């Protein structure tokens, strides 16, 4: 099962994920219910508290919305980390816009380095 949550809601997303897993368990007829296998977080480009303009190009868009750069973030990722910890499921994709082409793979190395700063 794939859980789709909104990054903006913070720790409420963790509660939603727990309730979703409980719902899957309650409705399952299997002896070992299948729980969340992966997570998709939408609006992940908006979790950064400080918006910076694209430093590499003159598109004028905020870095989180700039299509010229690979996906990165330096914002509040604690809720995303908590979701992975609670569910033991990886974040498969993060949404950084309004279309399917705005789905990005999470840059784990960058997230870890931003947490350790």
N, C-alpha and C positions, 0 to 999 in steps of 0.2 A: 504494500500500500504506500502511496505517496502522499505526504502531508504538504499542503500548500498554505503557507502562512504569510502574514504581512510583517515586515521587519519593523515598521513604525510603532507597533503596539508594544514593543519591548518584552518585559517579562510576562505580559498577558499571553503572548504567543506560547510560552512554556506551559501555561495552564491549559490553553487550547489543545496543545499537543498531548498533554496528559489525558484530557477528557476524550480526545479522539481515540487514543489507544484503549482507554477504558471502554468506549463504545464498541470498538472492534472486538474486544474480548467478550463483552456481554452478548453481542450478536452472533458470535462464532459458535458453530456446532462441533468444530474439531476439538480433539482433546488438547492440542497445543495450538492456540489461536495465532494467526499471523498478524503481526503488529506492523507499525510503520517501518518501511525499509529505507526510505529516503525522504529528504526535505527539500522543498523549493521555497525560497524566501523572496517575496515580491517587495518592490520599493526599497531595495537594498541600497540604491544610490542616494537615498535621502537620509541615511543614518549618520552621515558625517556632519558634525556640528559646524565646522568651518568650511565653507565653500570657497574653493580657489579657482581662478580662471585657468583655462588650459595653458600651461607654460610652454608647450612645444609648438602650438599653432595659434593662429589669430582668429579662430572661429568664434571667440567670445563666449562660448558656453562654459558653464561650470564644469570643473574637471570630472565630476561624477557623471555628467551627461555627455561629455565629449566622446565622440565616436572615433577619434584619432588615437586614443590611448588605450592600452590594455586595461581591463578592469582592476581597479585598486580601491581601497578605502582605508581611512585612518580614524574612523569614528567609533561609536559605541557598538561593539560587537559582542558584548557580554551575554545578551539574550540569545544570540545565535549559538554561542559556545554552550550555554546552559541547555539549549534544545538538543544539541548533539549529545551532551552528557546524559541528559534524562532519558533520551530515546535510544541511545546507542546506534543511531542511524546517521549517516553522513548527509551533509548539505550537498545535494546534487547540482543545483543551479541557483543562481540569484538573479532576480529581475532588476534591470537597470533602465527601464523605460516602459513604453506602452505596447510594444509588438513582440512577437516571438523571436525576432532577430536580436532583441535586447536581453535575452537570457544569456548569462555568462557562467562559466565554471568559476567556482570560488578559488581565488588565489591564496591558498593556505599559507604559503611561506610569508606572504605580505601581511596576512592577518596576524600570524604569530609575531612577526617583527614589530608590528604596530602595538601589540599588547605588551611587549617587553620594553617599550620606550619609556 
